[in-house]
Amino acid sequence: MSKSFYVTTPIYYVNDVPHIGHAYTTIAADVIARFNRLKGNKVYFLTGTDEHGQKIERTAEANGEKPIELANRVVKRFQDLSNVLNITNDDFIRTTEERHRIAVEEIFKRVEAAGDIYLSEYEGWYDVREEAFITDTQYEEIQSMPEEKRPVIEKVKEESYFFRLSKYQEPLLRHYKENPEFVKPAYRLNEVVKFVEGGLKDLSVSRTTFNWGIPVPGNPKHVIYVWFDALTNYITGVGFPTDEKMFEDNWPADIHLVGKDILRFHAVYWPAFLMSADLALPKTVFAHGWWTVEGEKMSKSLGNVVDPYQVVDEFGADVFRYFLLREIPFGQDGDYSKSAIIARVNGELANGLGNLVSRTLGMVEKYFDASVPEPAALTADDEAIREKAFSTVEIFEKDMDEVEFNKALVALWDYIADVNKYVDDSAPWTLAKENNAKRLAAVLWTIAQAIGVVTILIYPFMPEAASKIWSRLGSSDSLSSMTLSNAKEWGLVQAGQKVEKGESIFPRFDQK
Ligand code: MSP
């Protein structure tokens, strides 16, 4: 069997409920997964939660509960969110599961057997919020920050196991050079290379001053460093080390999606651990940007944290999915605001796509008793709409393969605008008045084909709306069985299919 396309999200800390940042990565991963299924690829899609570490232990303590109680409570919010956002993950991993302990112990032992683990003492600073050991350069950077912006760091002095990260400086640099696809976007690769060129110190990979984690095999006084534990989820999730077949079918990952803040863990530490354990490296780590909210950094203290459940309540999952991926190039930072969502809904979804669908289906109802008409002769104008559909599918596919969601959507909406213009120019209402049934049939048939193509392409982004449009087109095959090659099959929407205009797919919102 061929290897699947394997896509992952970061696993989310359970010290806090989901916000827009979590929804963003998960939605992006889902669109990638759905698009790859559309291409006919076998897909494996993993998401989950990061439940160990000092931060979780402290949050639980502050709440007066056990860490596992906290995790059991909060994980539900993340799992429900998958349903609410129409996420099609194949599995949901929790790092407190037994299968994960087995995987972490195994990789730790392999790294140890490679001679890359030694016992020493860590003395330095630690950032509990980020669960990160602070390097000397970072420490200096922190000191030069204005006080109110400085992260809270704590002095740590304890016995610790170290991973020989320094040994991997050259192998990593070689890997980046030979595999420029390893980190995307390209400008992020430059940052990673610079960081590694700056020199790598060995990394502390265990802690002794708290308990909430996976014990070091053979020395349970230590718990394994939470990032060593967390990163391993990507292989636990595909059967490591117990299910060899599953592991072979899925590993290495094709793409790890991560926020820019956790790129270093994924592009430096993770590949070094994997090299040490003699496991294959993921093909791409893609770092996306961060959302601000109405121009401000999102934070609890500012009280401006965007709750994805609320956004879905107000606008629906499709609109939220579309907005996040259309608003900014994937990789760059963006600003979230309701008015920006509403502008996109009204302009692109209601006026652009919604209007095209409703007026076309309305005319088929009115002029052809709701049956898609049979075209006789097609003109050059009709052919142009077909040609443009084919080139749009190609551009869309290329952009999606490059993880350039917004470009793919721009190309698609450019096509929608062309089709709307074709409708205006062909003026079916005038053809009807003139009793030009032949021409009217050709035009409405052509628009129906165009809508069919658009529906297949928007499906990964807006599965609910696409399914609605698809069923209103009266197609008997299910939308989920369609592939990209069907989108190139002009004539997919067959003459005689019964259509239904129905209620508007994308209601407008008032900017006030
Ligand atoms: N548990 C680690 C990841 C381990 S992966 C092996 C973690 N968890 S997190 O819950 O804090 O963050 C998860 C993701 O949310 C990160 O990719 C982070 O970049 C993302 N975001 C957090 N705030 C964000 C925004 N304001 N905007 C976009 N993404 C943001 O880190």
Residues whose N, C-alpha, C, O or C-beta is under 5 A from the ligand:
A	BS01	MSP	P10 I11 Y12 Y13 G21 H22 D50 A230 L231 V258 G259 K260 D261 I262 G289 W290 W291 M298
